[in-house]
Amino acid sequence: MGNASSMLTQYDIEEVQEHCNKLFSQQEIVSLFQKFCQLDRNSKGFISADEFLAVPEFAMNPLSQRLLKMVDGLNFKDFVAFLSAFSAKASLHHKIEFIFKLYDVDCNGKVSFNDIIEVLGDSSNSFISDEQREQVLCQLLQEAGYTRNSLLTLDDCIKVPLTFLINQA
C-alpha cells in the first residue's frame, strides 16, 4: 500500500478507516489514495516535503513551513490520519490535538506564550502589529486563567479550548 502501482484491497481500506477512526468513507479513502499516488511522484510509498509543496493550496498556506514538519515523510495511512483533523466529522478533541501539535513549536508537549506568538505571527502576517498580537494573547490567556509565563499542555487546551487559536489555524 502506498506506491502508485499498488492497488488498495478491501482489507487496506478497512485498516486505513480504523487508523483514522472511520472519519472517511471507503470511497473517500480510495480518492485519497489516488491523490496520494499523484503526490508520491517517485512511487516511494511516502510523500516528501517537496511533493507537498507542489500542491498550490498547501504552498500558499501561511503555516506551510510549520505544517511541513508534521507531514514530511508520511505514508498513506499517516497521510489520511493527518487529513482527518480537517474532516467535518472530526471531534473538537481531535481538532484541538492537531492545533496543539501545530503550536508546540519545539515538540516538548507544552505550548508557551512565545510558541503561540510565533505561530500567530506566521499566520496573521502584518494584519496586526506584534504589540497588538501580544496584548490580545495576554488578555485571552488571562481570561482563561493563565499568564504569559504559563506552559499549556494538551490537557489544558482540551479543558479550556482556546478558540482563538483554533480559529487562527
N, C-alpha and C positions, 0 to 999 in steps of 0.2 A: 504494500500500500504506500503510495506517495510518489512514485515516479510516473512520468507521463505515459509510459507504455503499459502501466498496470491498470487493471480494472478493479472496481470495488465489488466485493462479494456481499451477499446479504449479511453474512457474519461481520464483515468490516463495517458496514453501515450501522448495524446494531451496536457494535463496540464503540464506534465514534459517538453515537447517540447517548450511550451510557456515560462516556467520558465527559460530555457536555451537559449532563443532567437533562437530556431529552428536550433541550431548548430549540432544536431544529428537527424538522420532519425528515423523513428518509429522502424525499425529493430535494429538499434544501441541502442535505448533505451531499447528494450527487452533484448538484450545481456548484457547491463549494469545492468539491473535489476537482471539477472541471476548471474552475478559476485557479485553484492551487496548482494544477498541472500547467496552466498557462504561465503562471508566475515563476514556476520552477523550470526556468528555461534550459538548464543543463541536465534535467531529469536526475537530480541528486537525491531527491526524497526530502529535501528541506528547502526553505526559502531564505536567501541571504538578505542582508540589509539593502544591498544594491538592487535586488529584484523587487523588494517592497517599494523602493523609491521610484521604480518605473510606473507605479500607479499614481497618476496625477493628483487624485484626491488626497492620497497619503502624503505625497511630497509637498503639497501646498499647506498641509496642516501645520499651524504654528508650533505644535508639540511633536512634530515628526521625529526630531532627533531624540527626544525622550522616549517616544514610543518605539523607536528602533532598538533601544536597549531591551525592550520587552519582547520583540518579535524576531530578532536576528537568529536564524538557525532553527526556526520552528518546523517540526514535521507536520504532517497533515492533521493528526489528532490534536496536537497542541495549537495549530492554526485555528481549528474550529473552536477549541476551548477559549482562545484569545478573542475570537469574534463573538462568542456567546455573551460577553459583557455588553455588547451593543444590541442584543436581541430585545425586542419589546417584551418578550416573555421572561427575561432575566429578572430576578428578585432585586429589591433595593439592596439587600445584603451583598449580593454578587456584584452589583454596580459599585457599591462603596468599597469593596475589597479591591476592585480593579483600580478605582481612583486612588485609593491609598497607595497602591504599588507605584502609580504614576508620580505621586507626590513624595514618596520615600526615596529621595534623590540618591542617598548613599546606601540604600538597601540594608539599613540596620534595624528595620522593624519599628522605627519611630519617625515621626514627622515633626520637624522643628519649624519655628517661625520662619527661619531663613529658607528652609526647603519650600515652604508654601510661597514665599515671596519670589523665589527663583522660578517656580512653575508659573505663577501668575504673571511674572514679567515676560516669560516666553509666550504666554497665551494672550495677553492683553496689549502687547506691543506698546504703542505710545498713546493709547486711548486715555489713560490716566497716568499721572506722574508717579514716580516711585514713592514720594511722600504721601500722596493720596492713597496709594495701594496699601502702604503700611498702616495708615490711620484706619482704613476700613477693616483691615485684618485684625488690628488690635481691638477694635470695637466688637467685631464678630467673636473673637476669642473670649473677650471679657463677658459678653452676653451668654456664652456657653459655659462660663465658669473656669476659664483657663486664662493664662497670662502669656505674655510674649516669650517667657522662658520655659513654658510647658513643652514637654515632648509628648506628642499624641501617639497612642498605639492604635492598632486596628480596632480593638475593643472600644476605645474612646470614641472613635469615629462612628462606630455602629450604635453606641448608646446615644450619642448626640450627633446625629447626621449633620455635618456642616454643609448644608445645601448650597451655600455659596461656592464651595469647592466643586461640588458635583456639576453645578450649572456652568462653571468655567471650562470644564474639560469636555 
